[in-house]
């Protein structure tokens, strides 16, 4: 017997878009979360301008080391906040503003670059999903056409059915993984905003 009933159960998935998108989203963006291309420092920072500091922040070894520590998601966010507080309290009033601004600039530069890399990877992943979904749809149409032929080879149909089921399983597993990956830019953004507020609070001593 043909295994068409098994394949028919997959048609709703194959007929659906490769990934759901709210209205107004970039058509190549596979995440439900809204795509925000870059972090917005002005949303959380009212201290000194950072434009000039963006090119020099890493010249201070202590600042560079602290930024690396704060940016690492291996370190719990609460511990990172405590490190900001400790660093701010260790500074003389005369140097506090300049060095905390340097930390903020470094944190922005580091997390923004990391986040952009993640977003680019998600976009590549999403395009592959769209391509795979389209390939499955084409194979399904071809199989339907083949099955309609009175002299169709049942063995060939069985093999093509297995291939479509396997490809669909891969698609579904990748879609589940993508749901997790799509959270990463938001997690980076939340970390940046939380630590930026801690640095902003440190300016007042």
C-alpha positions, -999 to +999 in steps of 0.1 A: +000+000+000+010+036-006+018+055+025+000+086+013-021+089+044+011+096+064+021+123+040-013+138+039-011+145+076+019+167+069+002+189+043-010+216+067+026+221+078+039+222+042+012+246+031+020+271+059+048+297+058+082+286+068+079+307+099+052+330+113+057+367+112+037+396+127+026+422+102+053+447+092+082+423+098+111+419+074+100+390+052+135+374+056+133+377+094+122+343+108+115+353+144+082+363+160+102+389+180+105+422+162+138+427+145+158+456+160+190+458+140+212+475+167+212+485+203+200+520+212+224+535+239+204+567+241+174+548+255+193+540+287+222+565+289+220+601+298+256+605+308+285+619+287+285+613+249+303+581+240+312+588+204+349+597+211+352+570+237+341+542+214+376+542+198+396+544+230+377+525+258+398+493+254+431+512+260+424+509+298+432+473+308+410+474+338+380+487+318+387+462+290+387+433+315+356+445+332+337+449+299+347+413+289+334+401+322+301+420+321+294+410+285+298+373+291+264+356+295+282+329+315+282+353+344+247+357+360+233+392+355+230+398+392+267+391+397+275+414+368+254+442+384+273+437+416+306+440+397+295+474+383+286+486+417+319+475+431+339+491+403+320+524+406+326+525+444+363+519+439+367+550+418+377+585+429+351+611+421+375+628+397+378+597+375+344+581+380+325+598+351+352+591+325+359+555+335+322+545+338+315+561+305+344+541+290+328+509+305+295+518+290+310+525+256+329+492+257+298+473+268+278+489+240+304+481+214+309+445+225+272+435+230+261+453+199+286+435+178+277+402+194+240+408+188+245+417+151+264+385+146+235+365+162+210+384+140+230+376+109+231+339+118+194+338+124+187+354+090+209+328+073+191+300+093+158+315+083+166+316+046+177+279+048+143+271+064+124+289+036+144+270+010+138+237+027+101+244+030+099+253-007+118+221-017+093+200+004+064+217-013+079+210-048+085+174-039+050+170-025+035+183-058+057+160-078+047+130-057+010+139-061+015+140-099+033+107-099+007+089-078-020+099-103-003+079-130-019+045-135+014+028-141+032+045-112+060+025-095+049+019-059+084+015-047+094+049-061+064+065-045+073+048-012+108+061-014+098+097-023+072+096+005+099+086+030+122+114+018+095+140+022+086+128+057+123+129+066+128+164+052+097+176+070+110+161+103+143+180+098+123+212+090+102+208+122+133+202+144+151+232+130+120+253+135+119+243+172+156+252+176+150+285+159+124+294+185+151+292+211+178+310+191+153+339+184+154+347+221+191+354+221+191+390+207+164+399+233+185+384+261+216+404+249+195+436+247+181+430+282+216+425+296+228+457+280+199+477+293+202+463+329+240+469+331+236+503+314+212+514+342+237+501+368+265+522+352+242+552+350+234+549+387+271+546+394+277+581+380+260+597+410+283+578+434 
